[in-house]
């Protein structure tokens, strides 16, 4: 099972430290805003280095920063761009 960041715990500790935005968390920890966004949205697993960084800056034990999540099928397939029928160009056939 994948491990995900228990974002509510990290965000609570960050707010207690005065970091009330992803930008401020990034500035304090050195973790990029893009990486933080992926972690907070559950799109990537936290690295051990990131967990230790949060422990160092926010005093949050590593085991309290992660949560196990059962893998569930994606309820919504990826969005596909739909082209109106009148915009479809048919290729000529034959020579």
Contact map, one row per residue, 1 for C-alpha under 8 A:
11100000000000000000000000000000000000000000000000000000000000000001111000000000000000000000000
11110000000000000000000000000000000000000000100000000000000000000001111000000000000000000000000
11111000000000000000000000000000000000000000110000000000000000000111100000000000000000000000000
01111100000000000000000000000000000000100101110000000000000000000111100000000000000000000000000
00111110000000000000000000000000000000110100110000000000000000001110000000000000000000000000000
00011111110000000000000000000000000000000000000000000000000000011110000000000000000000000000000
00001111111000000000000000000000000000110000000000000000000000001000000000000000000000000000000
00000111111100000000000000000000000000000000000000000000000000000000000000000000000000000000000
00000111111110000000000000000000000000000000000000000000000000011000000000000000000000000000000
00000111111111000000000000000000000000000000000000000100010100001000000000000000000000000000000
00000011111111100001000000000000000000000000000000000000000000000000000000000000000000000000000
00000001111111110000000000000000000000000000000000000000000000000000000000000000000000000000000
00000000111111111000000000000000000000000000000000000000011100000000000000000000000000000000000
00000000011111111111000010000000000000000000000000000000010000000000000000000000000000000000000
00000000001111111111000000000000000000000000000000000000000000000000000000000000000000000000000
00000000000111111110000000000000000000000000000000000000000000000000000000000000000000000000000
00000000000011111110000000000000000000000000000000000000010000000000000000000000000000000000000
00000000000001111111000000000000000000000000000000000000000000000000000000000000000000000000000
00000000000001111111110110000000000000000000000000000000000000000000000000000000000000000000000
00000000001001100111110110000000000000000000000000000000000000000000000000000000000000000000000
00000000000000000011111110000000000000000000000000000000000000000000000000000000000000000000000
00000000000000000011111111000000100110000000000000000000000000000000000000000000000000000000000
00000000000000000000111111100000100000000000000000000000000000000000000000000000000000000000000
00000000000000000011111111110000000000000000000000000000000000000000000000000000000000000000000
00000000000001000011111111111110000000000000000000000000000000000000000000000000000000000000000
00000000000000000000011111111111100100000000000000000000000000000000000000000000000000000000000
00000000000000000000001111111110000000000000000000000000000000000000000000000000000000000000000
00000000000000000000000111111100000000000000000000000000100000000000000000000000000000000000000
00000000000000000000000011111110000000000000000000001100100000000000000000000000000000000000000
00000000000000000000000011111111000000000000000000000000000000000000000000000000000000000000000
00000000000000000000000011101111101100000000000001000000000000000000000000000000000000000000000
00000000000000000000000001000111111100000000000000000000000000000000000000000000000000000000000
00000000000000000000011001000011111110000000000000000000000000000000000000000000000000000000000
00000000000000000000000000000001111111000000000000000000000000000000000000000000000000000000000
00000000000000000000000000000011111111100000000000000000000000000000000000000000000000000000000
00000000000000000000010001000011111111110000000000000000000000000000000000000000000000000000000
00000000000000000000010000000000111111111000000000000000000000000000000000000000000000000000000
00000000000000000000000000000000011111111111000000000000000000000000000000000000000000000000000
00011010000000000000000000000000001111111111110000000000000000000000000000000000000000000000000
00001010000000000000000000000000000111111110000000000000000000000000000000000000000000000000000
00000000000000000000000000000000000011111110000000000000000000000000000000000000000000000000000
00011000000000000000000000000000000001111111100000000000000000000000000000000000000000000000000
00000000000000000000000000000000000001111111100000000000000000000000000000000000000000000000000
00010000000000000000000000000000000001100111110000000000000000000000000000000000000000000000000
01111000000000000000000000000000000000100111111000000000000000000000000000000000000000000000000
00111000000000000000000000000000000000100001111101100000000000000000000000000000000000000000000
00000000000000000000000000000000000000000000111111100000000000000000000000000000000000000000000
00000000000000000000000000000000000000000000011111110000000000000000000000000000000000000000000
00000000000000000000000000000000000000000000001111111000000000000000000000000000000000000000000
00000000000000000000000000000010000000000000011111111100000000000000000000000000000000000000000
00000000000000000000000000000000000000000000011111111110000001001000000000000000000000000000000
00000000000000000000000000000000000000000000000111111111000001000000000000000000000000000000000
00000000000000000000000000001000000000000000000011111111100000000000000000000000000000000000000
00000000010000000000000000001000000000000000000001111111111100000000000000000000000000000000000
00000000000000000000000000000000000000000000000000111111111111000000000000000000000000000000000
00000000000000000000000000000000000000000000000000011111111100000000000000000000000000000000000
00000000000000000000000000011000000000000000000000001111111000000000000000000000000000000000000
00000000010011001000000000000000000000000000000000000111111100000000000000000000000000000000000
00000000000010000000000000000000000000000000000000000111111110000000000000000000000000000000000
00000000010010000000000000000000000000000000000000000111011111011000000000000000000000000000000
00000000000000000000000000000000000000000000000000000010001111111000000000000000000000000000000
00000000000000000000000000000000000000000000000000110010000111111100000000000000000000000000000
00000000000000000000000000000000000000000000000000000000000011111100000000000000000000000000000
00000100100000000000000000000000000000000000000000000000000111111110000000000000000000000000000
00001110110000000000000000000000000000000000000000100000000111111110000000000000000000000000000
00111100000000000000000000000000000000000000000000000000000001111111000000000000000000000000000
00111100000000000000000000000000000000000000000000000000000000011111100000000000000000000000000
11110000000000000000000000000000000000000000000000000000000000000111110000000000000000000000000
11110000000000000000000000000000000000000000000000000000000000000011111000000000000000000000000
11000000000000000000000000000000000000000000000000000000000000000001111100000000000000000000000
11000000000000000000000000000000000000000000000000000000000000000000111110000000000000000000000
00000000000000000000000000000000000000000000000000000000000000000000011111000000000000000000000
00000000000000000000000000000000000000000000000000000000000000000000001111100000000000000000000
00000000000000000000000000000000000000000000000000000000000000000000000111111000000000000000000
00000000000000000000000000000000000000000000000000000000000000000000000011111000000000000000000
00000000000000000000000000000000000000000000000000000000000000000000000001111100000000000000000
00000000000000000000000000000000000000000000000000000000000000000000000001111110000000000000000
00000000000000000000000000000000000000000000000000000000000000000000000000011111000000000000000
00000000000000000000000000000000000000000000000000000000000000000000000000001111100000000000000
00000000000000000000000000000000000000000000000000000000000000000000000000000111110000000000000
00000000000000000000000000000000000000000000000000000000000000000000000000000011111000000000000
00000000000000000000000000000000000000000000000000000000000000000000000000000001111100000000000
00000000000000000000000000000000000000000000000000000000000000000000000000000000111110110000000
00000000000000000000000000000000000000000000000000000000000000000000000000000000011111110000000
00000000000000000000000000000000000000000000000000000000000000000000000000000000001111110000000
00000000000000000000000000000000000000000000000000000000000000000000000000000000000111110000000
00000000000000000000000000000000000000000000000000000000000000000000000000000000001111111000000
00000000000000000000000000000000000000000000000000000000000000000000000000000000001111111100000
00000000000000000000000000000000000000000000000000000000000000000000000000000000000000111110000
00000000000000000000000000000000000000000000000000000000000000000000000000000000000000011111000
00000000000000000000000000000000000000000000000000000000000000000000000000000000000000001111100
00000000000000000000000000000000000000000000000000000000000000000000000000000000000000000111110
00000000000000000000000000000000000000000000000000000000000000000000000000000000000000000011111
00000000000000000000000000000000000000000000000000000000000000000000000000000000000000000001111
00000000000000000000000000000000000000000000000000000000000000000000000000000000000000000000111
